Amino acid sequence: FHDLFYRGAFPPGVYVTITMCGMASWDVTLQVYPHASQCTSNTWTCLGYNDDACAYAGPPRLTFVAPDDGDDVLIRIGSYSSGVGGTGRFNVSYSMTPPAVECFPNDECKTAMPIDVPGSYEFASLCQSRYATSSTLPSRCGMLSNNIFHDLFYRGAFPPGVYVTITMCGMASWDVTLQVYPHASQCTSNTWTCLGYNDDACAGGGPPRLTFTAPDDGDEVLIRFGSYNSGVGGTARFNVSYVMPSVTSTSTTSTTGVFECFSNDDCKNPTRVGNNGTFPFRTLCGSQIAKSSPYPSNCPLSGNIYNDVFFVTSFPPNAVVTITLCNLLTTYFDATMQVYGNVGACLTNQVTCLAYNDDYCAQ
């Protein structure tokens, strides 16, 4: 928002750095495009962009390679939020060799970046054509332990017992996973309890959202974001908020933050998942438990399925489908499962019961 434009030419192939570090007091964003003379076109390649390299919600810093044709590049500087602006300065320099840039200062749990809560923060696992490394510690967090790559670490403290929500919904374009551990100061240990993990709460193959209860000791928790698949990453943002335990509504908004435990607690709002993969679910969130839905109720286990959540997917006709929870429960309880067709009619109970099971994996 409130953007201004500049243009300049550089020797072909040099490494150009534009920075506002220490020279702006608000959240400034930066974009750079080739061929400034063609500014009315919207078909060029973006040479680079940055938002918070200097500080969270602060000024940008960007290094890019100057185009080989020597044409002017277009530099665009503006505010991240509407209605905010001011007076600042920016420096432009170039060199024949890549500058020493610290891409991933929080690439290990022992260097986790401190954050203030509530707030919104940048996550960038791709920098100068390099991905963040894939850490091996900690690795004790449910089924996601072996599916988190190019991870970055953050740490923050919360009032004891509050319900904390961390979300990337609408703020990441690839499959991001999330883990949260207590006691960030003990990151070299691999023996703690996992506070929570999530992969696809926002969308199948998409960003995560997680609500957990802050530890009673008030110690900092460790937040770990990474990619579900190796060789994939990018730049995203995530929001952190919390509500006090006295809040019992599952409304998506409150005066102190976001609190959405069970968005798929009704058959008319199932979470869409892929038809081949492993997906997280939860029926307990903080001190809340999912409600028991009356519909659909025409599978034989309908009288013994409580605190249920719903998912939806599709399969090729006549495919043989297997759905299993065997060895996948991180907190053991006696889980039951039903599968229905014609899901659009779930509230009228006109769905077809395709299959059901209770104790296949163990009694």
C-alpha positions, -999 to +999 in steps of 0.1 A: +000+000+000+010+037-005+038+026-028+065+047-045+086+037-075+123+041-084+144+029-114+181+022-119+205+004-141+232-021-130+261-039-147+247-072-160+249-101-136+261-082-105+245-089-071+224-060-060+214-053-024+186-029-014+181-024+023+161-002+047+175-019+078+176+007+106+162+034+083+124+029+086+102+027+117+072+008+102+064-023+082+077-017+047+076-041+018+098-041-013+094-055-048+119-054-078+110-060-114+131-060-147+125-036-176+113-004-159+105+011-193+077-015-196+060-006-163+025-008-178+029-045-185+021-071-159+038-101-176+074-098-164+093-120-140+096-107-105+133-103-096+127-104-059+106-092-030+109-089+008+089-078+038+106-084+072+143-093+066+155-065+090+130-071+118+095-086+123+069-060+111+099-039+101+119-028+071+130-050+041+163-061+027+167-079-006+196-092-028+190-101-064+210-106-096+208-078-121+194-087-156+218-095-183+204-070-207+215-040-185+180-024-187+167-003-158+150-022-131+119-010-113+120-007-075+087-005-057+086+003-019+053+005+001+036-002+034+025-037+044-007-023+059-030+004+046-031+037+064+005+034+076+035+052+062+063+077+070+097+089+060+127+066+056+158+059+036+171+030+016+206+020+004+214+004-029+247-013-036+261-040-058+291-064-059+306-089-083+303-117-057+273-128-036+271-109-003+273-128+030+236-129+040+224-149+070+194-165+054+183-188+082+193-175+117+166-198+133+175-229+113+182-249+145+161-253+176+190-239+198+188-206+178+150-204+178+138-169+171+119-152+200+085-138+191+060-117+211+025-128+213+000-122+200+014-112+166+020-120+129+054-132+117+072-141+086+084-176+077+109-180+049+125-214+042+138-204+008+166-178+005+189-171-024+179-203-041+187-223-010+164-242+014+167-242+051+183-275+064+161-303+077+167-307+114+167-340+133+158-326+167+132-327+181+115-355+164+089-368+189+057-353+176+033-379+163+031-390+127+046-357+114+080-365+129+093-380+096+075-355+074+089-321+083+117-307+061+135-273+057+123-263+092+127-231+111+122-226+148+105-199+170+100-196+207+075-177+228+060-176+262+022-176+270+002-172+302-002-206+319-032-226+307-044-203+279-056-217+246-030-208+220-038-208+182-011-208+156-023-205+120-010-202+085-045-203+068-044-182+037-008-173+042+012-201+026+010-216-009+025-250-002+021-280+022+035-267+055+036-287+088+037-275+124+049-289+156+049-274+191+069-285+221+072-273+257+105-260+272+122-243+243+153-239+265+158-277+264+158-281+226+187-306+226+165-330+245+143-355+227+122-367+256+094-341+261+057-344+255+045-330+221+020-302+228+005-305+194+010-309+156-009-302+124-005-305+087-036-298+067-062-280+090-066-251+065-068-272+033-058-306+021-021-304+011-021-268+025-011-248+055-016-258+092-036-245+121-033-257+156-048-249+190-031-262+222-030-254+259+000-235+271+021-253+298+013-245+334+049-236+342+049-205+319+081-217+301+087-207+265+074-232+240+092-242+208+074-237+175+086-256+145+074-250+109+086-270+079+076-285+046+057-318+044+078-327+014+115-323+008+126-298-019+096-275-013+096-242+006+090-205+002+079-174+021+048-172+042+034-157+074+018-171+105-004-156+132-001-165+169-029-156+194-045-169+226-077-168+246-082-173+283-097-207+295-129-189+305-138-186+268-159-216+260-174-206+226-159-221+194-164-188+177-136-179+152-131-145+168-127-131+203-113-099+218-080-116+225-074-138+195-085-167+173-101-198+188-114-224+163-111-260+177-134-280+155-142-265+122-152-300+109-175-308+139-206-312+117-212-333+086-221-302+067-186-287+073-162-316+066-125-310+061-114-319+026-084-343+024-066-361-003-075-396-013-040-410-007-020-399+024-019-396+061-040-368+077-042-355+113-074-353+133-084-343+168-115-346+190-099-328+220-088-292+220-076-276+252-103-286+277-130-289+249-141-320+233-159-322+199-197-325+202-215-357+193-234-352+161-269-368+156-264-371+118-258-392+098-271-422+118-277-450+095-245-470+100-246-499+125-221-481+149-243-450+150-253-456+186-217-458+197-199-429+180-194-398+201-174-365+199-170-370+161-153-350+134-159-352+096-137-354+065-146-356+028-127-369-002-133-386-036-120-418-052-120-432-087-151-454-094-148-490-081-115-483-063-107-505-033-102-480-005-085-487+029-088-462+058-068-470+089-059-456+123-037-486+132-006-473+151-015-437+143-032-425+175-008-403+195-032-404+225-048-438+228-086-441+229-112-464+214-119-448+181-147-457+157-151-450+120-180-447+095-178-441+058-208-427+038-216-419+002-239-391-010-224-367+016-244-337+004-275-352+020-260-358+054-284-335+073-314-353+059-299-387+068-303-399+032-266-409+029-255-444+021-235-463+047-205-477+028-185-492+057-179-490+094-153-504+119-144-502+155-117-526+168-099-539+137-064-527+148-068-539+184-095-549+208 
